[in-house]
Amino acid sequence: MLLTDNPVLDSTGDRFGFVPHARVLCDAIEATRDLPLSVALYGAWGTGKSSFMNICRSLFEEQGTPVVSFNPWKYDQREEIWHALIQTILDEIAVKITQGPEAGRSAQLQHALRKAATLSRTAAWLMTRKAVVPLSGGLVSTADADALKEAWDDGNLLEYRHVNQFEHDFAEVVEEFTGGGRLVILIDDLDRCTPEAAITVLDSLKLFLGEASCVFVLAMDQQVIASAVAQRFSGDEEMGRRYLEKLVQFPYHLPHVTFESMFSHLRQKVVGLGDDPALWQLIRVAYGQNPRRVRRFVNALNLTVVSLRMHSMPSRDRMLHAAVLLTIRLQHPEFYAMISRSPESWRRMDEAANGDTSALRQEELSLFQRDNDLAELLHATSSSRREPAFPPPPGKTEIDALTEVLSVTTGGGADGLPEPGTPVAGAQTW
């Protein structure tokens, strides 16, 4: 059984107790009158930001608040990304007007629809000219303007000489569309973007959309985005943090997923060891409260156990050995390589984790002293524990058999499925 990494779609799919926290945040946003407002939803890789955003979306929609979602990760170029952000918002407004209960009956909405269409065409023209780039001040050159306008059949293109006029007209569209209310714009996956793309999105919020009655909710890893912004300031991390502080009026840190909720959700999805307290002791120490890391581990462990069953029914000890060795492979590749060369290293390091370092070789002692997380893992899974009980480290024959299976179930590299860091681009999220 393989576990997917898809986010929950709405409040009814909440698995980790996010709904009460999301409701408090959404109610606070609804009560805010001084707009626009920027809210940062801060959370590390794999902690459930996308799920939390989807829950917020469903709660806003239950209250009748219009919501637009935008994912900048699909766009790479600066010109593409600011244009995609604006067009997504305008397109969603148009759809909501034309398909809403008042479609065709409200003169105000029809005016908003016409102006949104004009803004949309203008944004497309500006992108083809590459005339408006964030941080340029928005000044649009009039060179060849007449020839460019002739390319539009309807002749209804606005030539904006400064981005401030675009900003004002966008605010008017939002005002008419919401009837004096607010538009919530959810922006996810900023920390998956390239640094340039992430910064362009943040700049665009102020340059193009900064007058409108909007609430921008930005899901991101705070450190990743601060580091991306710092690149603009010659790597000055403090300047990166200050930029975010100026942009974000309210920082909200994603609530932790409780270990109990993960256990309740996943215990029946683990092959062979779902109810074994030793396995969950291992998961707690090695993977903490990060749902994505736990799921990746469970997927790899399930494949490993099923592969072992192809030869014979593995004992509890063997499945636990596989679980610990898998974790070592995923998180401590240097130690995994050492075990592969010298299986007795595991036993000596196990003894060291319980206070006896006398038998360690120099290479082992150096690693033990450098890698505190490894020492903690070995101590937490030591056979000297009474509860929960772990088996002693396996011998060479069993290690050879397990590493052969792991080379199939976790890939051929020495690090198997490496624990990701927090890059701006390329990480998977949910």
C-alpha positions as CSV (number, residue, x, y, z in Angstrom):
1,M,0.0,0.0,0.0
2,L,1.5,3.4,-1.1
3,L,0.3,6.6,0.5
4,T,-0.3,9.6,-1.7
5,D,0.9,13.0,-0.8
6,N,-2.1,15.0,-2.0
7,P,-3.4,17.8,0.2
8,V,-6.9,17.7,1.7
9,L,-9.4,19.5,-0.5
10,D,-11.6,21.1,2.1
11,S,-12.6,21.2,5.7
12,T,-14.4,17.9,5.5
13,G,-11.2,16.1,4.7
14,D,-9.2,17.4,7.7
15,R,-7.0,14.6,9.1
16,F,-4.8,16.5,11.4
17,G,-6.9,18.9,13.4
18,F,-6.4,22.0,11.3
19,V,-10.0,23.1,11.0
20,P,-10.3,24.8,14.5
21,H,-7.1,26.7,13.9
22,A,-8.1,27.6,10.3
23,R,-11.5,28.9,11.6
24,V,-9.9,31.2,14.1
25,L,-7.6,32.6,11.4
26,C,-10.4,33.0,8.8
27,D,-12.7,34.7,11.4
28,A,-9.9,37.2,12.3
29,I,-9.4,38.0,8.6
30,E,-13.2,38.5,8.1
31,A,-13.2,40.9,11.0
32,T,-10.4,43.0,9.6
33,R,-11.6,46.3,8.1
34,D,-8.3,48.0,7.2
35,L,-7.5,46.5,3.8
36,P,-5.5,45.4,1.9
37,L,-4.0,42.8,4.3
38,S,-1.1,40.4,3.8
39,V,-1.1,37.3,5.9
40,A,1.9,34.9,5.9
41,L,1.2,31.3,6.6
42,Y,4.6,30.1,7.7
43,G,5.4,26.4,7.8
44,A,8.4,24.1,7.0
45,W,8.5,21.7,4.1
46,G,6.0,18.9,4.4
47,T,4.0,20.3,7.3
48,G,0.6,20.7,5.5
49,K,0.5,24.3,4.3
50,S,-1.4,23.4,1.1
51,S,-4.0,21.4,3.1
52,F,-4.4,24.3,5.6
53,M,-4.9,26.7,2.7
54,N,-7.6,24.5,1.1
55,I,-9.4,24.3,4.4
56,C,-9.3,28.1,4.7
57,R,-10.7,28.3,1.2
58,S,-13.6,26.2,2.0
59,L,-14.3,28.1,5.2
60,F,-14.3,31.5,3.4
61,E,-16.6,30.1,0.7
62,E,-19.0,28.9,3.4
63,Q,-19.2,32.5,4.6
64,G,-19.8,33.8,1.1
65,T,-16.4,35.4,0.8
66,P,-15.0,35.2,-2.8
67,V,-11.6,33.4,-3.0
68,V,-9.0,33.1,-5.8
69,S,-6.2,30.6,-5.6
70,F,-2.9,31.1,-7.4
71,N,0.1,28.8,-7.6
72,P,3.2,30.6,-8.9
73,W,5.3,27.4,-9.1
74,K,4.0,26.8,-12.6
75,Y,5.7,29.9,-14.0
76,D,9.4,30.5,-14.3
77,Q,9.9,33.9,-15.9
78,R,9.4,37.2,-14.1
79,E,7.2,38.6,-16.9
80,E,5.1,35.4,-17.0
81,I,4.5,35.2,-13.2
82,W,3.2,38.7,-12.5
83,H,1.1,38.4,-15.6
84,A,-0.2,35.0,-14.6
85,L,-1.1,36.3,-11.1
86,I,-3.1,39.3,-12.4
87,Q,-4.8,37.2,-15.2
88,T,-5.7,34.5,-12.7
89,I,-7.4,37.0,-10.4
90,L,-9.2,38.8,-13.3
91,D,-10.3,35.5,-14.9
92,E,-11.7,34.2,-11.6
93,I,-13.6,37.5,-11.1
94,A,-15.1,37.2,-14.6
95,V,-16.1,33.6,-14.0
96,K,-17.7,34.4,-10.7
97,I,-19.6,37.3,-12.2
98,T,-20.9,35.4,-15.2
99,Q,-21.8,32.3,-13.3
100,G,-23.0,33.9,-10.1
101,P,-26.7,34.2,-9.0
102,E,-26.8,37.9,-10.1
103,A,-25.3,37.3,-13.5
104,G,-26.8,39.6,-16.1
105,R,-28.9,41.5,-13.6
106,S,-26.5,43.9,-11.8
107,A,-25.2,46.9,-13.8
108,Q,-22.4,47.3,-11.2
109,L,-21.2,43.7,-11.8
110,Q,-21.5,44.2,-15.6
111,H,-19.3,47.3,-15.3
112,A,-16.8,45.4,-13.2
113,L,-16.8,42.6,-15.8
114,R,-16.1,45.0,-18.7
115,K,-13.3,46.7,-16.8
116,A,-11.8,43.4,-15.8
117,A,-11.7,42.4,-19.4
118,T,-10.0,45.6,-20.3
119,L,-7.4,45.2,-17.6
120,S,-6.9,41.6,-18.7
121,R,-6.2,42.7,-22.3
122,T,-3.9,45.5,-21.1
123,A,-1.9,43.1,-18.9
124,A,-1.4,40.8,-21.9
125,W,-0.2,43.7,-24.0
126,L,2.2,44.8,-21.3
127,M,3.6,41.3,-21.1
128,T,4.2,41.1,-24.8
129,R,5.9,44.5,-24.6
130,K,7.7,43.4,-21.4
131,A,7.1,47.0,-20.5
132,V,6.1,46.5,-16.9
133,V,8.6,44.6,-14.8
134,P,8.4,44.8,-11.0
135,L,10.9,47.2,-9.5
136,S,11.0,49.3,-12.7
137,G,8.5,51.7,-11.4
138,G,6.0,50.6,-14.0
139,L,6.8,53.3,-16.6
140,V,5.5,52.2,-19.9
141,S,7.2,53.4,-23.1
142,T,5.0,54.8,-25.8
143,A,7.3,53.7,-28.6
144,D,5.4,51.8,-31.2
145,A,2.3,52.1,-29.1
146,D,0.0,52.8,-32.1
147,A,1.2,49.8,-34.0
148,L,0.8,47.6,-31.0
149,K,-2.7,48.7,-30.4
150,E,-3.7,48.0,-33.9
151,A,-3.1,44.3,-33.2
152,W,-6.2,44.3,-31.0
153,D,-9.4,43.8,-33.0
154,D,-11.7,45.5,-30.5
155,G,-9.6,48.7,-30.2
156,N,-10.4,48.8,-26.5
157,L,-6.9,48.6,-25.1
158,L,-5.9,51.0,-22.4
159,E,-2.4,52.4,-22.6
160,Y,-1.2,52.8,-19.0
161,R,1.6,55.3,-18.6
162,H,2.2,54.3,-15.0
163,V,1.4,51.2,-12.9
164,N,-0.5,53.4,-10.4
165,Q,-3.4,53.8,-12.8
166,F,-3.6,50.0,-13.3
167,E,-3.5,49.6,-9.5
168,H,-6.4,52.1,-9.1
169,D,-8.6,50.4,-11.8
170,F,-7.9,47.0,-10.3
171,A,-9.1,48.3,-6.9
172,E,-12.3,49.6,-8.6
173,V,-13.0,46.2,-10.2
174,V,-12.6,44.5,-6.8
175,E,-14.8,47.1,-5.1
176,E,-17.6,46.6,-7.6
177,F,-17.2,42.8,-7.7
178,T,-17.4,42.4,-3.9
179,G,-20.0,45.1,-3.3
180,G,-17.7,46.8,-0.9
181,G,-16.5,43.6,0.7
182,R,-13.2,41.8,0.3
183,L,-11.5,39.4,-2.1
184,V,-9.3,36.7,-0.5
185,I,-6.3,35.6,-2.7
186,L,-4.5,32.5,-1.6
187,I,-1.0,32.1,-2.9
188,D,0.7,28.7,-2.3
189,D,4.0,27.1,-3.0
190,L,6.1,30.3,-3.0
191,D,9.0,28.3,-1.5
192,R,9.0,26.0,-4.5
193,C,9.7,28.8,-6.9
194,T,13.0,30.2,-8.1
195,P,14.2,33.1,-5.9
196,E,13.5,35.5,-8.8
197,A,9.9,34.2,-9.3
198,A,9.1,34.3,-5.6
199,I,10.3,37.9,-5.2
200,T,8.4,38.9,-8.3
201,V,5.1,37.7,-6.8
202,L,5.8,39.5,-3.6
203,D,6.7,42.7,-5.4
204,S,3.6,42.5,-7.6
205,L,1.2,42.4,-4.7
206,K,2.3,46.0,-3.8
207,L,3.0,47.4,-7.3
208,F,-0.2,46.2,-9.0
209,L,-2.7,45.3,-6.4
210,G,-1.8,47.4,-3.3
211,E,-4.9,49.6,-3.3
212,A,-7.6,46.9,-3.6
213,S,-9.8,45.5,-0.8
214,C,-7.9,42.2,-0.9
215,V,-6.5,39.8,1.7
216,F,-3.4,38.0,0.5
217,V,-2.7,34.8,2.3
218,L,0.9,33.6,1.4
219,A,1.9,30.0,2.3
220,M,5.7,29.7,2.5
221,D,8.7,28.6,4.5
222,Q,9.8,31.8,6.2
223,Q,13.5,31.0,6.1
224,V,13.5,29.9,2.5
225,I,11.8,33.1,1.3
226,A,13.9,35.3,3.5
227,S,17.0,33.7,2.0
228,A,15.7,34.2,-1.5
229,V,15.0,37.9,-0.8
230,A,18.5,38.2,0.8
231,Q,20.0,37.4,-2.6
232,R,18.8,40.8,-3.8
233,F,20.7,42.4,-1.0
234,S,24.1,40.7,-1.5
235,G,23.1,37.8,0.7
236,D,22.1,39.9,3.7
237,E,19.7,37.6,5.7
238,E,18.7,40.5,8.0
239,M,17.5,42.5,5.0
240,G,15.6,39.5,3.8
241,R,13.8,39.2,7.1
242,R,13.0,43.0,7.1
243,Y,11.6,42.8,3.6
244,L,9.1,40.1,4.8
245,E,8.3,42.1,7.9
246,K,7.4,45.1,5.8
247,L,5.3,43.1,3.3
248,V,3.5,40.9,5.8
249,Q,1.1,42.6,8.3
250,F,0.2,39.3,10.1
251,P,2.5,36.3,10.4
252,Y,0.7,33.1,11.2
253,H,2.7,29.9,12.0
254,L,1.1,26.7,10.9
255,P,0.0,24.6,14.0
256,H,1.9,21.4,14.5
257,V,0.3,18.2,13.5
258,T,0.1,16.1,16.7
259,F,1.8,12.8,16.7
260,E,-1.3,11.2,18.0
261,S,-3.3,12.3,14.9
262,M,-0.6,10.9,12.6
263,F,-0.6,7.6,14.5
264,S,-4.4,7.4,14.3
265,H,-4.4,8.2,10.6
266,L,-1.5,6.0,9.5
267,R,-1.4,3.0,11.9
268,Q,-3.6,0.9,9.7
269,K,-1.7,1.8,6.6
270,V,1.7,0.3,7.8
271,V,2.3,-3.2,6.7
272,G,3.2,-5.6,9.5
273,L,4.1,-3.1,12.2
274,G,1.2,-0.6,12.4
275,D,0.4,-1.3,16.0
276,D,4.0,-1.8,17.2
277,P,5.1,0.9,19.7
278,A,8.7,0.4,18.8
279,L,8.0,1.5,15.2
280,W,6.3,4.6,16.4
281,Q,9.1,5.4,18.8
282,L,11.4,5.3,15.8
283,I,9.1,7.5,13.7
284,R,8.7,10.0,16.5
285,V,12.4,10.4,17.0
286,A,13.5,10.3,13.3
287,Y,10.6,12.0,11.5
288,G,8.9,14.1,14.2
289,Q,5.6,15.8,13.3
290,N,6.2,16.2,9.6
291,P,3.5,14.3,7.8
292,R,5.3,14.2,4.4
293,R,8.5,12.7,5.9
294,V,6.4,10.1,7.8
295,R,4.5,9.2,4.6
296,R,7.7,8.8,2.6
297,F,9.1,6.6,5.2
298,V,6.0,4.5,5.5
299,N,5.8,4.0,1.7
300,A,9.4,2.8,1.6
301,L,9.0,0.6,4.6
302,N,5.8,-1.0,3.2
303,L,7.6,-1.9,0.0
304,T,10.5,-3.3,1.9
305,V,8.3,-5.5,4.1
306,V,6.3,-6.7,1.1
307,S,9.6,-7.5,-0.7
308,L,10.8,-9.5,2.3
309,R,7.6,-11.5,2.3
310,M,8.4,-12.7,-1.3
311,H,11.0,-15.0,0.3
312,S,9.5,-15.8,3.7
313,M,7.3,-14.2,6.4
314,P,9.6,-11.8,8.2
315,S,9.7,-11.8,12.0
316,R,9.0,-8.7,14.0
317,D,12.7,-8.3,14.7
318,R,13.5,-8.4,11.0
319,M,10.9,-5.8,10.1
320,L,12.2,-3.5,12.9
321,H,15.7,-4.0,11.7
322,A,14.5,-3.1,8.2
323,A,12.8,0.0,9.6
324,V,15.9,1.2,11.5
325,L,18.2,0.5,8.6
326,L,15.9,2.2,6.2
327,T,15.9,5.3,8.5
328,I,19.7,5.2,8.6
329,R,19.8,5.0,4.8
330,L,17.4,8.0,4.4
331,Q,18.9,10.3,7.1
332,H,22.4,9.1,7.8
333,P,23.9,8.0,4.5
334,E,27.5,8.1,5.8
335,F,26.7,5.7,8.6
336,Y,24.7,3.5,6.1
337,A,27.8,3.3,3.9
338,M,29.9,2.4,6.9
339,I,27.5,-0.4,7.9
340,S,27.6,-1.7,4.3
341,R,31.4,-2.0,4.5
342,S,31.6,-3.2,8.1
343,P,28.3,-4.5,9.5
344,E,29.9,-4.7,13.0
345,S,29.9,-0.9,13.1
346,W,26.2,-1.0,14.0
347,R,26.8,-3.0,17.1
348,R,29.7,-0.8,18.2
349,M,27.7,2.4,17.6
350,D,24.8,0.9,19.5
351,E,27.0,0.4,22.5
352,A,28.4,3.9,22.2
353,A,24.9,5.3,22.2
354,N,24.5,3.7,25.7
355,G,27.7,5.2,27.0
356,D,30.5,2.7,26.0
357,T,32.6,4.2,23.3
358,S,35.7,2.1,24.1
359,A,35.2,-0.3,21.1
360,L,34.7,2.4,18.5
361,R,37.2,2.7,15.7
362,Q,38.4,6.2,14.9
363,E,36.1,6.6,11.9
364,E,33.1,5.5,14.0
365,L,34.1,7.8,16.9
366,S,34.4,10.8,14.6
367,L,31.0,10.2,13.1
368,F,29.4,9.5,16.5
369,Q,30.7,12.8,17.8
370,R,29.7,14.8,14.7
371,D,26.2,13.4,14.1
372,N,24.1,14.1,17.2
373,D,20.9,13.1,15.4
374,L,22.5,9.7,14.7
375,A,23.4,9.2,18.4
376,E,19.9,10.1,19.4
377,L,18.4,7.6,16.9
378,L,20.7,4.8,18.1
379,H,19.8,5.5,21.7
380,A,16.1,5.6,21.0
381,T,16.2,2.3,19.1
382,S,18.7,0.5,21.3
383,S,18.1,-3.1,22.5
384,S,18.9,-1.9,26.0
385,R,15.5,-0.2,26.2
386,R,12.9,-2.0,28.1
387,E,9.9,-0.3,26.6
388,P,9.4,-0.3,23.7
389,A,11.6,-3.2,23.1
390,F,14.0,-3.2,20.1
391,P,16.0,-6.2,18.9
392,P,19.9,-6.1,19.1
393,P,21.6,-4.9,15.9
394,P,21.7,-7.6,13.2
395,G,24.7,-9.5,12.0
396,K,26.5,-9.4,8.7
397,T,24.3,-12.0,6.9
398,E,21.0,-10.2,7.8
399,I,22.5,-6.7,7.0
400,D,23.6,-8.0,3.6
401,A,20.1,-9.3,2.9
402,L,18.4,-6.1,4.0
403,T,20.7,-3.8,2.1
404,E,20.0,-5.8,-1.0
405,V,16.3,-5.4,-0.6
406,L,16.7,-1.7,0.3
407,S,18.7,-1.1,-2.9
408,V,15.5,-2.1,-4.8
409,T,12.8,-0.5,-2.7
410,T,14.6,2.8,-2.1
411,G,16.6,3.2,-5.3
412,G,20.2,2.5,-6.2
413,G,21.9,5.5,-4.6
414,A,23.7,5.3,-1.4
415,D,21.3,7.8,0.2
416,G,18.2,6.1,-1.0
417,L,15.4,8.7,-0.7
418,P,17.3,11.6,0.7
419,E,15.7,13.9,3.2
420,P,15.2,17.2,1.4
421,G,16.4,20.5,2.7
422,T,14.5,23.6,2.0
423,P,15.4,24.8,-1.5
424,V,13.3,27.6,-3.1
425,A,12.8,25.5,-6.2
426,G,12.2,21.8,-6.8
427,A,10.8,20.5,-3.6
428,Q,7.5,18.7,-3.6
429,T,4.8,20.1,-1.4
430,W,1.2,19.3,-0.4
